[in-house]
Amino acid sequence: MNQKWFIEAEIERFHQLPEGTIILIATRKILNFTRH
């Protein structure tokens, strides 16, 4: 799977979510990323 396509698919999915959920997911992803 193309990474660029995957990122665009993720962004596309974010557009369908309420803003609070986006912030929640983004925060969780950042925390998981910095933990490694």
N, C-alpha and C positions, 0 to 999 in steps of 0.2 A: 504493500500500500504506500502510495506517495505521501510523504510527510506534509507537504504543502496542502494537499487535498484534505488530509485529516484535520489540520488546523482550521481550514475554511469550513469544514463540516461542523467542527466544534463551535466556531463563531456563529454559524447559521443556526445551530441549536440554541445558543445563548439568546438569540434574538426572539425566540419563542417563550422565554422564561420571564417571570416577573423580576424586577431589578434586584430585590432583596436576595433572591435565590442566586443570581449571578454573582453578587458580592460574596455570598457565603461560599459558593463553589470556588471562586477565584482565590479567596483567602485560604481555603483548605488546600488548594493546589500549591499556592506559594509556600505554605507551611510545610507541606510534604517535600517540596523541592529544596527548601533551605535545610531541612533536617538531614539530608544525605551529605 
